[in-house]
Amino acid sequence: MKGMTNHPMFLVLLREIERIKLNPAYRFLLFGGPLIGILLLFFIFHQGTTQKLPIAVVDQSNSTLSIKISNALNASADVAVVEMACDMFEAKKMLEQAVVDAIVLLPKELEKNVFMGTEAPVLVYINGTNVLKSGLIQSSVLTTIKTISGGVQLKKLLLEGKNSEQAMARIMPVDIQKHVLFNPYTNYGYFLNSAMVYVMLYLFVFLAAIYSFGNELKRGTGMALLETSNNSVRLAVAGKIIPYTILFSGFAVLINYLLYEVEGMPLNGNYLVIFLGQFVTIITYQAMGVMIVAVTKNLRLALSVGSAYSMMGITFSGLTFPLEGMPAVARGFASLFPFTWWEKIMISQSLRGAPVGEALVYMCYIFIFMLVSFASFSLYKRCLRDPKQWGKS
């Protein structure tokens, strides 16, 4: 036991704990920042699905059928009829002022044309600024109109003497059976929270590592660090990251609890593989923090580069825009971020329940980032020993 407490890595660990106690910035990066960010993002996307998007209805028909359509639209889970506009001019004004996201125009003689068997178009004007909202509104309105239209046709066919099966075959000759796999509820909470809360976690992992290792250069304490670690940069790095790794791994467990226990996100694969992927990614981002500091030799610049790199990781991860739709150059660029491979591990093991071997392949890609970062340790050691690199903020 005495030998362990005198081990250079353990001495570096104790030294780092003292630095954390004395510096409020460390405590924010380790406790307040991650906790606030994770909980904030989790509860923002906790609802899971977008519901009751506001629309306006212009009813020029004022018939039984048009009232039925308006009521059916309002009963839909995705949209809510918040305004019954007198005319298109009033409805257009509401759309321009962002009071509503769409306008449904029910034309004159709608009911008459329907029962006469002639075409009766229902016009829909949708604000396409937000792709998600416009897609949901379009799908909801289309489904509602088709359902009511099918009901009208069914009544007409039954009155003509057709039985129910014959009538349904005429209305829907090709029956589509839709099976949504892996995220059957199309829950955006599963989709977004599984990425955004981890972006927040890995961002603070990265910034905390950069700040910790960069602060040694800024404060000119590099030689003291090497003396504590018996002149071993590997022991110095290992000792410094131990408290961060433990704390951030605890935050990873908290995220898993929020996702799987509180939100009810599916866990169709192996939880141990997911946690192992989190652990490896946490260590990788810390090793990359050493590399960024060693290359830039400037704490402020290193923090800026780290922030930009982390944010670009979510952009090119394929979450907001699928990788398959990106140009080849962009797909290649996406592979330069550990988060891209972590997200693949998360989706494969949590939502898809893929074989463990698939996740291990993605984990190997993350290990490549770690190994490349290890190669910068000797450069970081030279920076620690070079007085010319000290004092740069």
Secondary structure, DSSP 8 states (H G I E B T S, - for coil): -HHHHTSHHHHHHHHHHHHHHH-HHHHIIIIIHHHHHHHHHHHHSTT-S---EEEEEEESS-SHHHHHHHHHHHHSSSEEEEEEESSHHHHHHHHHTTS-SEEEEE-TTHHHHHHHTS----EEEE--SSHHHHHHHHHHHHHHHHHHHHHHHHHHHHHTT--HHHHHHHH-SS-------S-TT--HHHHHHHHHHHHHHHHHHHHHHHHHHHHHHHTT-HHHHHHHTTT-HHHHHHHHHHHHHHHHHHHHHHHHIIIIIIS-----S-HHHHHHHHHHHHHHHHHHHHHHHHHH--HHHHHHHHHHHHHHHHHTTTSSS-GGGS-HHHHHHHTT-HHHHHHHHHIIIIIS---HHHHHHHHHHHHHHHHHHHTTHHHHHHHHH-GGGTT--
